[in-house]
Amino acid sequence: MAKTLAPIPGTTPFDGDQARKGYALNKMCFSFNDADNRAAFKADEEGYMRRYQLTDTQAAAIRGRNVLQLIDAGGNAYYLAKFAGIFGLDMQDIGAQQTGLTKDEFKARLVAAGQ
């Protein structure tokens, strides 16, 4: 029998339900492995999102570049990193947004945690 973990306040665990909820979003973000797809998205974001049949919530989160909303909408951080990369953002930018810190504050937190 699988053990149920206690929820961690402020987090959205990526489980089976989230995977199903975010399938289209994650599939779209995975497509950004290809440079032509990244260019197609940048040329017509709305059309590209329609192509993957994103929900209204997912599309709004993409438009807002809001990582927390994307995670809540079923996004997986690894696939979302591909989306963020289109705009020159890295995982530290995403981590900063998730924690409500600036990127420099987030980096300092990582350094402090490693000591």
Secondary structure as UniProt FT lines:
FT   TURN            9..10
FT   HELIX           16..21
FT   HELIX           23..31
FT   TURN            32..33
FT   HELIX           35..43
FT   HELIX           45..51
FT   TURN            52..53
FT   HELIX           56..64
FT   HELIX           67..72
FT   TURN            73..74
FT   HELIX           77..85
FT   TURN            86..88
FT   HELIX           91..99
FT   HELIX           103..113
//
